[in-house]
Amino acid sequence: MEIDPRLFQLRASVKPEWIDEYGHLNMAYYVLICDHATAAFWDTMNAPRLQDERDGAEYAVVETHVNYLDEVREGDPVLVTTQVIAADTKRYRLFHRMYHEDKGYLAATNEVMSLGFNLNTRGMMEFVPEVYDRLQQAVADHADMEQDRNLGRAIGQARKR
């Protein structure tokens, strides 16, 4: 498994309490792990300011799409990479890939749309200029990367004729 160093990365281990009755990671926890990657990405965009130093200037996830591709089990190490697809003054779109870190296979993908959100006013907001600039730099840094076949995909089912 070769990971482009321009991608944001998060490592985790599958916890016992995340395992379902089938002996593998429950579907909700794929989302949780990717949500942790989204939060880590946001913290990087705001560094060195921590959440309590951001005067309520945060984000809210408003849409997500997950593709479950392979199972991971208790104790498995996972690596989540984050590719920045697009960003404007109020929104950003990320694409996460979750890999089994030891075996190298792709276990899931997660596409996320987030909005700038002010925790104090409980409403949408534009990103602060420094964060906006970092988001634009990340978009530029990732612009020439290959896009996953699951990016922009919707749930569908062929109609019977």
C-alpha positions as CSV (number, residue, x, y, z in Angstrom):
1,M,0.0,0.0,0.0
2,E,1.5,3.3,-1.1
3,I,-0.1,6.4,0.3
4,D,0.4,9.8,-1.3
5,P,2.1,12.0,1.4
6,R,-0.1,15.0,0.4
7,L,-3.1,13.2,1.9
8,F,-4.2,13.9,5.4
9,Q,-3.9,10.7,7.5
10,L,-5.5,9.3,10.7
11,R,-4.7,5.9,12.3
12,A,-7.0,4.0,14.6
13,S,-7.5,0.5,15.9
14,V,-10.9,-1.3,15.9
15,K,-12.2,-1.4,19.4
16,P,-14.1,-4.4,20.9
17,E,-17.2,-2.3,21.5
18,W,-17.4,-1.5,17.8
19,I,-17.9,-5.1,16.8
20,D,-21.3,-6.3,15.7
21,E,-23.0,-9.7,16.0
22,Y,-21.3,-10.9,12.8
23,G,-17.8,-10.4,14.3
24,H,-16.8,-7.4,12.3
25,L,-16.9,-3.6,12.5
26,N,-20.5,-2.4,12.7
27,M,-21.4,-0.1,9.9
28,A,-21.9,2.9,12.2
29,Y,-18.3,2.7,13.4
30,Y,-17.0,3.0,9.8
31,V,-18.7,6.4,9.9
32,L,-17.4,7.2,13.3
33,I,-13.8,6.5,12.3
34,C,-14.1,8.7,9.2
35,D,-15.8,11.4,11.4
36,H,-12.6,11.3,13.5
37,A,-10.6,11.9,10.3
38,T,-12.9,14.8,9.4
39,A,-12.3,16.3,12.8
40,A,-8.6,15.8,12.6
41,F,-8.6,17.4,9.2
42,W,-10.5,20.4,10.6
43,D,-8.1,20.8,13.5
44,T,-5.2,20.8,10.9
45,M,-6.9,23.6,9.0
46,N,-7.2,25.6,12.2
47,A,-3.8,24.8,13.7
48,P,-2.5,25.9,16.1
49,R,-5.8,27.2,17.4
50,L,-7.7,24.6,19.4
51,Q,-11.5,24.5,19.5
52,D,-11.8,26.7,22.6
53,E,-9.7,29.4,20.8
54,R,-11.9,29.5,17.6
55,D,-14.7,31.7,18.9
56,G,-17.3,29.2,17.7
57,A,-16.0,29.0,14.2
58,E,-16.4,25.3,13.4
59,Y,-18.1,23.1,10.8
60,A,-21.1,20.9,10.5
61,V,-21.3,17.8,8.4
62,V,-24.5,18.0,6.3
63,E,-24.1,15.0,4.0
64,T,-22.2,11.8,3.9
65,H,-22.0,8.8,1.7
66,V,-20.4,5.5,2.7
67,N,-19.3,2.5,0.7
68,Y,-18.6,-0.6,2.7
69,L,-16.1,-2.6,0.7
70,D,-14.5,-5.1,3.0
71,E,-14.6,-6.0,6.6
72,V,-12.3,-5.1,9.4
73,R,-12.3,-6.9,12.7
74,E,-11.5,-6.3,16.4
75,G,-8.0,-5.0,17.0
76,D,-7.3,-4.4,13.3
77,P,-5.3,-1.3,12.6
78,V,-6.9,1.1,10.1
79,L,-5.5,4.0,8.2
80,V,-7.9,6.7,6.9
81,T,-6.6,9.1,4.2
82,T,-8.4,12.3,3.5
83,Q,-8.5,13.9,0.1
84,V,-9.9,17.5,-0.3
85,I,-12.1,17.5,-3.3
86,A,-13.5,21.1,-3.3
87,A,-14.0,24.1,-1.0
88,D,-15.6,27.5,-1.3
89,T,-16.2,30.2,1.3
90,K,-18.8,28.2,3.3
91,R,-18.4,24.5,2.2
92,Y,-15.8,21.8,1.8
93,R,-16.0,18.3,0.4
94,L,-13.7,15.5,1.6
95,F,-13.2,12.0,0.4
96,H,-11.9,9.4,3.0
97,R,-10.5,6.0,2.2
98,M,-10.2,3.6,5.1
99,Y,-7.6,0.9,4.7
100,H,-6.7,-2.2,6.7
101,E,-3.2,-0.8,7.5
102,D,-1.4,-4.2,7.8
103,K,-3.0,-6.0,4.9
104,G,-3.3,-2.9,2.7
105,Y,-6.9,-3.5,1.3
106,L,-9.5,-0.7,1.0
107,A,-12.2,-1.4,3.5
108,A,-14.5,1.6,3.0
109,T,-14.8,5.0,1.4
110,N,-16.7,8.0,2.9
111,E,-17.6,11.2,1.0
112,V,-18.4,14.2,3.3
113,M,-19.9,17.6,2.7
114,S,-19.4,20.1,5.5
115,L,-20.5,23.7,6.0
116,G,-18.9,26.5,8.0
117,F,-20.9,26.6,11.2
118,N,-20.8,29.0,14.2
119,L,-21.4,27.3,17.5
120,N,-22.3,30.6,19.2
121,T,-25.1,31.7,16.7
122,R,-26.0,28.1,15.7
123,G,-25.9,29.1,12.1
124,M,-24.0,28.8,8.9
125,M,-20.9,31.1,8.5
126,E,-18.1,31.7,6.1
127,F,-14.8,30.2,7.0
128,V,-12.4,32.6,8.7
129,P,-9.8,33.9,6.1
130,E,-6.9,31.9,7.4
131,V,-8.9,28.6,7.2
132,Y,-10.3,29.5,3.8
133,D,-6.8,30.0,2.5
134,R,-5.6,26.7,3.9
135,L,-8.7,24.9,2.4
136,Q,-7.9,26.4,-1.0
137,Q,-4.3,25.3,-0.7
138,A,-5.4,21.8,0.2
139,V,-7.7,21.7,-2.9
140,A,-4.8,22.9,-5.1
141,D,-2.5,20.3,-3.5
142,H,-4.9,17.5,-4.2
143,A,-6.2,18.7,-7.6
144,D,-4.1,16.3,-9.7
145,M,-4.8,13.2,-7.6
146,E,-6.8,10.4,-9.0
147,Q,-10.4,10.4,-7.9
148,D,-11.9,7.3,-6.5
149,R,-14.7,5.6,-8.5
150,N,-17.1,6.0,-5.5
151,L,-16.7,9.8,-5.5
152,G,-20.0,11.4,-6.3
153,R,-21.8,8.1,-6.4
154,A,-25.4,7.8,-5.4
155,I,-27.5,4.9,-4.3
156,G,-29.4,3.4,-7.2
157,Q,-31.3,0.3,-8.3
158,A,-32.2,-0.6,-11.8
159,R,-35.9,-0.6,-12.6
160,K,-37.5,-3.8,-13.6
161,R,-38.9,-3.7,-17.1
